[in-house]
Amino acid sequence: MSMDPSRIIRRPVITEKSTVLKDKFREVCFEVARDANKSEIKKAVERQFKVKVESVRTQIRPGKERRVGRHAGHTGDWKKAIVRLKAGEKMIEYFEAV
C-alpha cells in the first residue's frame, strides 16, 4: 500500500491511560488509517517523528451511538495504534508550545 505518513497517522490519542503509558513505558498512542498494517505504521512514525520504534500494537475501536434530539446515529469505527519507542530515543511531544 505504501501511503504517505501523514495519511497513515491521523491524530494523537490523548487520554489519562495514554499519558500513563507515555510516562511509564515510553509508548505513544495514535489514531491511524483503518487499512494500515503494523509495518506501515512503524515506518510512518519513524519517518514523521525521526525516532526508532521497538513495537506496534493495534486495536479496532468500535464507534459509539450518538443522539441529537430525537435523531439517533452512530460514529464510525476507528483504529488505534500503541507504539513503543526504543530505549534511548527522545519522547514524541505533541504540544511544543504548551
C-alpha positions as CSV (number, residue, x, y, z in Angstrom):
1,M,0.0,0.0,0.0
2,S,2.8,2.5,1.0
3,M,0.8,5.6,1.9
4,D,2.2,9.0,2.9
5,P,3.0,9.1,6.7
6,S,0.6,12.0,7.2
7,R,-2.3,9.9,5.7
8,I,-1.5,6.9,8.0
9,I,-1.2,8.8,11.3
10,R,-4.4,10.8,11.7
11,R,-4.0,12.3,15.2
12,P,-2.6,11.5,18.7
13,V,-4.9,9.9,21.2
14,I,-4.6,11.9,24.5
15,T,-6.3,10.3,27.4
16,E,-5.3,9.5,31.0
17,K,-4.3,6.0,30.0
18,S,-2.2,7.2,27.1
19,T,-0.3,9.7,29.3
20,V,0.4,6.9,31.8
21,L,1.7,4.7,29.0
22,K,3.8,7.6,27.7
23,D,5.4,8.3,31.1
24,K,5.9,4.7,32.4
25,F,6.5,2.6,29.3
26,R,7.7,5.0,26.5
27,E,4.5,4.2,24.5
28,V,2.5,6.7,22.4
29,C,-1.0,6.3,21.0
30,F,-2.3,7.4,17.6
31,E,-5.4,7.1,15.6
32,V,-4.3,5.6,12.3
33,A,-5.9,4.7,9.0
34,R,-8.1,1.5,9.2
35,D,-6.3,-0.2,6.3
36,A,-2.7,0.5,7.6
37,N,-0.8,-2.5,8.9
38,K,1.8,-2.6,11.7
39,S,4.8,-2.4,9.5
40,E,3.4,0.7,7.7
41,I,2.6,2.3,11.0
42,K,6.1,1.7,12.2
43,K,7.7,3.2,9.1
44,A,5.3,6.2,9.2
45,V,6.1,7.0,12.9
46,E,9.9,6.6,12.3
47,R,9.8,8.8,9.2
48,Q,7.5,11.5,10.6
49,F,9.0,11.9,14.1
50,K,12.6,10.7,13.4
51,V,12.6,8.1,16.2
52,K,13.2,4.3,16.3
53,V,10.2,2.1,17.1
54,E,10.5,-1.1,19.1
55,S,7.0,-2.5,18.6
56,V,3.5,-1.6,17.4
57,R,0.2,-2.9,18.8
58,T,-3.2,-2.1,17.1
59,Q,-6.8,-2.2,18.1
60,I,-10.0,-1.7,16.2
61,R,-12.2,0.6,18.4
62,P,-15.9,0.4,17.9
63,G,-17.9,3.6,17.2
64,K,-20.4,5.0,19.7
65,E,-24.1,5.7,19.5
66,R,-24.8,9.4,19.4
67,R,-28.1,11.2,19.7
68,V,-29.1,14.7,18.7
69,G,-32.7,15.3,19.9
70,R,-34.8,12.5,18.5
71,H,-32.3,11.6,15.8
72,A,-30.0,8.7,16.7
73,G,-26.8,8.0,14.8
74,H,-23.5,6.1,15.1
75,T,-19.9,7.3,14.9
76,G,-17.5,5.3,12.8
77,D,-15.2,2.6,14.0
78,W,-11.5,3.6,14.2
79,K,-8.1,2.0,14.6
80,K,-5.8,2.8,17.4
81,A,-2.0,2.1,17.4
82,I,0.1,1.9,20.5
83,V,3.8,2.5,19.5
84,R,6.6,1.6,21.9
85,L,9.8,3.6,21.3
86,K,13.3,2.0,21.6
87,A,15.3,2.8,24.8
88,G,17.4,6.0,24.4
89,E,15.0,7.6,21.9
90,K,13.6,11.1,22.5
91,M,10.0,11.1,23.5
92,I,7.5,12.4,21.0
93,E,6.0,15.7,22.2
94,Y,2.5,16.5,20.9
95,F,2.5,20.1,22.1
96,E,5.7,22.1,21.9
97,A,4.2,25.5,22.9
98,V,2.2,24.4,25.9
